[in-house]
Amino acid sequence: MPDRIRLDGRIAVVTGAAGVIGSATIGLLAERGARIVAVDRKREELEAAINALPSSAEALAVVADVTEEDEVADYVRAAVDRFGSVDVFYNNAGIEGEVKPITRYSLEAFRKVIDVNVVGVFLGLKHVLPVMLKQNRGSIINTASIAGLVGSPQIAVYSASKHAVIGLTKSAAWECTGTDVRVNCVCPGLIDSRMLSAILDGRKAGNAPTPPEKIVERIPARRLGLASEVASIVAFLASDEASYVSGSAYTVDGGRTAA
Ligand SMILES: NC(=O)c1ccc[n+]([C@@H]2O[C@H](COP(=O)([O-])OP(=O)(O)OC[C@H]3O[C@@H](n4cnc5c(N)ncnc54)[C@H](O)[C@@H]3O)[C@@H](O)[C@H]2O)c1
């Protein structure tokens, strides 16, 4: 018995693959034996993420914008053409958007966050589910956030978008009734990353009540999380070890929302 979850031969499509969490996840999934289709809108960063994979990894990079339906259909088609199926789909691309109170949030900025975080996740589900339902197997993991479970000042739109991701996840799980297709989401907490820094910097400028240095005092683990710790849960949910897990929202937050 291997002492780690293995994903040998599985075909894993990962969006937002050039980002902090996405690149850590393609690294771990490849290490566990999966073949990778890495999707992001940033070409150079995507190439860098692919180049950082273990030399034994089989990987395909697809530059695509997850908000454009044609491009979503294309990345799914590219995965099937190259590898024959999609076994794992990590629907992860997302943006934090502007960091400011609702009263100062423009409608344009609101729509941009919803477009990437909700429409992008919806389109991914819309185009990957038919492939998985046809083959009667597969595991989808969407990236929500603890901001999808509780409110969060100055990122209300981001929080609303992540609540929507949880709703899409649970509903999609129901739509896979009677099949071996599972749909879950991860809810990362405060992960040491560019996105967290952008949110904390934005709040500092807006004089939010909680100073950034006090943040870890409100986390039972007393530290920020690592992208690799999110990737571990994604690998678990992707695997047969999670065969009875569907419709769940897995927190990876060091206990931050345990109260
Ligand atoms: N970092 C955190 O603390 C944290 C916490 C909770 C949830 N999350 C979520 O985790 C996911 C990954 O976040 P991250 O920290 O790696 O952020 P990141 O900014 O490092 O990575 C996000 C990636 O998504 C890509 N992307 C954005 N819009 C896209 C689009 N329209 N089409 C294609 N690609 C697009 C970006 O180019 C980037 O490479 C996001 O959904 C984020 O909301 C992050």
PDBQT file of the ligand as one rigid body, heavy atoms in Angstrom, charges set to zero:
ROOT
HETATM    1  N1  LIG A 301      -5.114  33.051  -1.321  1.00  0.00    +0.000 N 
HETATM    2  C1  LIG A 301      -6.044  32.903  -0.393  1.00  0.00    +0.000 C 
HETATM    3  O1  LIG A 301      -5.835  33.244   0.790  1.00  0.00    +0.000 OA
HETATM    4  C2  LIG A 301      -7.374  32.304  -0.767  1.00  0.00    +0.000 A 
HETATM    5  C3  LIG A 301      -8.291  32.036   0.260  1.00  0.00    +0.000 A 
HETATM    6  C4  LIG A 301      -9.518  31.487  -0.076  1.00  0.00    +0.000 A 
HETATM    7  C5  LIG A 301      -9.820  31.200  -1.383  1.00  0.00    +0.000 A 
HETATM    8  N2  LIG A 301      -8.908  31.490  -2.364  1.00  0.00    +0.000 N 
HETATM    9  C6  LIG A 301      -9.296  31.167  -3.740  1.00  0.00    +0.000 C 
HETATM   10  O2  LIG A 301      -8.337  30.286  -4.277  1.00  0.00    +0.000 OA
HETATM   11  C7  LIG A 301      -8.288  30.434  -5.693  1.00  0.00    +0.000 C 
HETATM   12  C8  LIG A 301      -6.847  30.617  -6.111  1.00  0.00    +0.000 C 
HETATM   13  O3  LIG A 301      -6.350  31.772  -5.461  1.00  0.00    +0.000 OA
HETATM   14  P1  LIG A 301      -4.799  32.139  -5.384  1.00  0.00    +0.000 P 
HETATM   15  O4  LIG A 301      -4.501  32.566  -3.992  1.00  0.00    +0.000 OA
HETATM   16  O5  LIG A 301      -3.994  31.058  -5.993  1.00  0.00    +0.000 OA
HETATM   17  O6  LIG A 301      -4.814  33.453  -6.300  1.00  0.00    +0.000 OA
HETATM   18  P2  LIG A 301      -3.844  33.870  -7.510  1.00  0.00    +0.000 P 
HETATM   19  O7  LIG A 301      -4.232  35.243  -7.876  1.00  0.00    +0.000 OA
HETATM   20  O8  LIG A 301      -2.437  33.576  -7.131  1.00  0.00    +0.000 OA
HETATM   21  O9  LIG A 301      -4.260  32.837  -8.648  1.00  0.00    +0.000 OA
HETATM   22  C9  LIG A 301      -5.453  32.955  -9.370  1.00  0.00    +0.000 C 
HETATM   23  C10 LIG A 301      -5.177  32.547 -10.805  1.00  0.00    +0.000 C 
HETATM   24  O10 LIG A 301      -6.404  32.605 -11.532  1.00  0.00    +0.000 OA
HETATM   25  C11 LIG A 301      -6.117  33.163 -12.797  1.00  0.00    +0.000 C 
HETATM   26  N3  LIG A 301      -7.302  33.810 -13.336  1.00  0.00    +0.000 N 
HETATM   27  C12 LIG A 301      -7.965  34.880 -12.851  1.00  0.00    +0.000 A 
HETATM   28  N4  LIG A 301      -8.968  35.207 -13.672  1.00  0.00    +0.000 NA
HETATM   29  C13 LIG A 301      -8.948  34.326 -14.692  1.00  0.00    +0.000 A 
HETATM   30  C14 LIG A 301      -9.739  34.165 -15.865  1.00  0.00    +0.000 A 
HETATM   31  N5  LIG A 301     -10.746  34.989 -16.148  1.00  0.00    +0.000 N 
HETATM   32  N6  LIG A 301      -9.439  33.137 -16.691  1.00  0.00    +0.000 NA
HETATM   33  C15 LIG A 301      -8.405  32.311 -16.440  1.00  0.00    +0.000 A 
HETATM   34  N7  LIG A 301      -7.612  32.426 -15.354  1.00  0.00    +0.000 NA
HETATM   35  C16 LIG A 301      -7.884  33.428 -14.488  1.00  0.00    +0.000 A 
HETATM   36  C17 LIG A 301      -5.027  34.199 -12.540  1.00  0.00    +0.000 C 
HETATM   37  O11 LIG A 301      -4.322  34.504 -13.738  1.00  0.00    +0.000 OA
HETATM   38  C18 LIG A 301      -4.181  33.500 -11.499  1.00  0.00    +0.000 C 
HETATM   39  O12 LIG A 301      -3.122  32.777 -12.079  1.00  0.00    +0.000 OA
HETATM   40  C19 LIG A 301      -9.194  31.609  -6.035  1.00  0.00    +0.000 C 
HETATM   41  O13 LIG A 301     -10.455  31.130  -6.449  1.00  0.00    +0.000 OA
HETATM   42  C20 LIG A 301      -9.309  32.323  -4.708  1.00  0.00    +0.000 C 
HETATM   43  O14 LIG A 301     -10.492  33.081  -4.628  1.00  0.00    +0.000 OA
HETATM   44  C21 LIG A 301      -7.697  32.017  -2.082  1.00  0.00    +0.000 A 
ENDROOT
TORSDOF 0
